[in-house]
Amino acid sequence: MKIRILFVLISLNMGTNSFYAQVKNTYIVNKNTAQDLNYLFRNKVMVVAHRGDWRNAPENSFPAIQKCIDMGVDMVEIDLQITKDSTIILMHDKTLDRTSTGIGLINDKNFKSIDSLYLKNGYGMATSQKVPTLLEALKLCKNKILVFLDKNYDYLPEVVKMVKELKMEDQVFYEGNKTYSEIKSKYGNIIDYINYMPRVSPASSSDTYMMPFLKLKTESIFIFSFEKKELNDAKNLIKRTKEAKGRIMLTTLWEDTAGGYNDDLAQIDPDANWGKVIELGADLICTDRPATLLHYLRIRGFHD
């Protein structure tokens, strides 16, 4: 099944000067987010490990996260699901079948039954690793690595409360494709004090979607994705977004997420893939190959 993520679209029916004049005059630094993104971006390009270092450990597992910490990855992406008794766990799929020794829907199971299962590795073989809870994973990450939470929206208040209790507000980033007004309507002021990374539908206009996020704080991170045929348009969109002080995350996981440049091709020719993504303006690269990407960036002088 073809996966199409989303990219930030700047409305073409607004004049460039008009849009960016609005942005420049309406920045509001969120005082509740103390982390200075200039410090985060001391590395010219940040490495985001997709589901942890899943090629060398089960995806969304403690070892997958720990390996990222040990190698110096900047941010680890983990996926969330919730059990029948409201325990938030790490798992990408809604079912247990692919990545664990269990079967069935996660939200049909109490955590006790899931806690008796074991995670599978990338070859589908059972390992000795248990299914982590979000609480356990956050404790592992605290003060060690930034955290990118995927699939969090349906239980956002519970997640935000947990993060706050752990005093990890500056470390945790939340992705989503909802508009500012939709989040505000459902969850109140939560959006005003979390690190939210928007995904944007091509049908969405910048003035109704992008502007509120740019108002929240400077250097908001936007998650871009585009196919090869959209490359020229994407170059313009990225340029204009960066002019508005937005930061750009590009994902090199698959062929259709970064204009045809991807991790697998980068193993053969990194300059022609990761190098091109950097030229496009990526401030963060989400990858399935964190160790080799880090090595490449360090050689090129883009990472400590």
N, C-alpha and C positions, 0 to 999 in steps of 0.2 A: 504494500500500500504506500503510495507516495505521500510523504509528509511535507506539508507546506506550512512553514511558520509565517512570521509576519514582519513587515518592515515599516519604519517611520515614513509617512508620506507628507510632504509639505504641499499644501494646497496651491495649485498652479493658477488659481483664479484670483489670488491676492498678490499684490505687488510685493516684491522682495523687501524693499525699503520699508513699506508699511508694516509688514509682519515683524521684521527685526527691530524696528523702532519701538513697537509695542513690547517686545520681549525685553529690550534693554531697559525700558523705563518701569518694568513691573517685577524685576527680580526681588524676591523676598527670601532672605536666608533663614532657614528653619533653625531657630535657636535650640530646639529639642534634639537636633541631630548634631552632636558635638564633633563627630569625626570630620576632619578636614579632608575633602577628597583630593586636594593638592598633595597631601601626604600619602594618601593611598596610591596616587599616580606618580610616586617617586620613581617607580619603574615605568619606562616609557610605554610598555605594553604589558598589561596584566594577563596572567594565565588563569583560566577558569576550567577546572576539571569536571567534565560531564559524568555524573554519577560516581564521582571519585575516580581512582585509578583502576577502573573495572577490568582492564586487560590483565592485571596482575593480582586481582582479588575480586570476590563477588561484588557486583554493582550495589551501591547504596549500603555498604557494609562498614563495620569499624576499620578493618584493615585497608579498605579502599580509601577511606578518609585519612587514616594515619599515614599511609604512603604519600599522600599529597602534602601533608604537613611536613614530613621528613625531607621531601625533595624541594620544598620551598615554593609550592604553588600558592598563588595569591588568594584564590577563591575556589571553594568546592561547591558544585551543584548537586543537590539531593532532592529526591522526589518524595512527596508525602501522600499517605492514604490514612483513612481512619477506620477503626474497628467498630463492631456493633456496640461495644461498651465504651466508645469514645476515646480510645487510646490512639494517639497519632503515631504512626510508624513510618519507617523509611521503606518505600517500595514504589517502583514506577507504575506497574500495571494495577488495574483494579482487581485482578485475580491473583491467586497465589501460585498458579501452575508453572509459569515460565521460570521464575527466579527462586522458588523454594520447593521443599519436599511436600508441600500441601497442595490442596486443590480447592477451587471454589472462590466465590467473591469474598473479599476482605471484609466488607461491611456486613456480611452475614455471620462473621466469626467474632467471638470474644477473644481478647488478647491472650488469655491463658492458653487457648488452643494453638494460637499462632506462636507463642513462646516455646512450644514444644517442637517446632519445626527447625529445619536447617536450610541455609541459603545454598543455591547452586552457583557454580562458577560459569564462566563464559562458554564452556563446553557442555553445560547442562548436567554436570556431575555434582552430587551432594558434597558439601564441605562441612567442617565443624563449626561454621559461623552461624550465629543466631540472628534473628530479625531484630534490628535495633529500633528502639523507640526514638522519637524526636528528642525527648528530654536527654536521653543518654548521648545521642549524637551531638547535641549542642554543648553538653558538658565536655565532651572530647575536644570540641573545636574552640572552646573559650580561650581567648587571648593567644590563639595559635594561627587561625586562618579565618578569612572571611567566608560567609555562608550564603549561598544563593538557593532560596527555597522555591521549588517548582510545585505546582498543583496544590497551592495553599489556600485558594480564595474561599472555598466553601466553609472553612473553619478558621478564617483569618483572626477573629478576636481571641480564640483560644491560643493560637500560635503566638500572637503579639503579647498576650499576657505572660506566657511562658518565657519568651525572650526578655521581657521586662524584668521578671522575677530573677532571671539569671544575670541581669545587668549586661546584656549583650546587644543593646539597641544599635550600637555603632558598628557591630560586626555583621549584622544580618540584613540581607536584601531580599525583597519579595518581588516576584515577577507576576504579570497579569495582563489581560487584554481588555479590562473594563475601563470605561471612561471615569474621569474624576468625579463627575456628578453621580454616576451609578454607584461608585464605592461610597461616596458621601451619603447617598440616600440609604444604602443598606447598613453601613457600619459607622456612620457619624464621622467624628473627627480623626479616626484612626489614620486615614491617608495623610493627614497633616504632619504626622511625626514619625512615620516609618520610611525606610529607604525603599521606595517603590520603583521598579524598573518596568516601564510600560512596553508592551507589544502593541503594534498599531495595525489595524486592517487597512489595506490599500483604499478601501472605500471611505475611510474616516478622513475628515478634513483637519488640517493642522490647528486652525483657530479654535475649534471646539474640543479637540482632544489634547493636543500637545501643549498649548499655552498654560493650562492650569498646573501641569507638572513642572514646567519651567519656572512658574511663579513660586513654587514651594521652596526651592533651594537652587543654588547655582550648581552647575555640572551634573544635572540629572542624567542618569544612564538610560539610554534607549536601546532596545534590542532590535537590530535590523536583520532581515533575511530577504534574499532575492535570488532569482534564477539568472542564468547566464544572459538570457535575452533582455533582462532588465538592468544590465550592468551600467550602461551609460546613464540611465535615469538615476540609478543608485548613487553614482559618483556625485551628481549634482545635489541629491538629497542629503548625502553625508556631509558635503561641504557646507551646505546651508545650515544644517543642524549644529555643526561644530561652531559656526559663526555665532550661533545663539547660545554658545557655552554648553551645549549638550555633549555628553560623552557617548561613545558608540561601542556596543558589543556586537561582534560578528561571530557566527558559529560556523566552524569548518568541519562539522560532523558528517555532512552529506553533500552531494553534488549540487543540490538545488537550494542551499542555504547561504552561500557566499559567492554567487556568480560563477559557479563551476570550480572554484578553488576549494580544496578539501584535504583532510588529514591523510587519506590514503595516498593521494598523489604527492603530498608533501614528503612522504617517506622516500620517494624517488628523487624529487626536485623541490626542496623546501623554498628556495628563492622564487620559483615560479608559482608557488601557492601561498604559503604563509607570508612570503615577502610581498606578494601582490596585495594581500589582505591588509598588511601594514600600510602599504602605499595608498590604499583606499581610505585610510584614516581610522582603522580599528584602535581603540584604546584598550579594549579587552578582547581576547580571543577565547571562545569556548571550544574545547577540544576533547577528543577521545584519546589523544596522544600527549599527555602533559609532560612526560619526561623528555621526549624528543623535541617538543616545542620549546621547553625551557632551555635545553641545550642550544637550540638554534638561536633563540633570542639573546642568550648570553654571549654567544660568538659574535652576533651582530651589534652588541652593545645596547640592546633594548631591555635588559633585565639585569638586576644585581646578581 
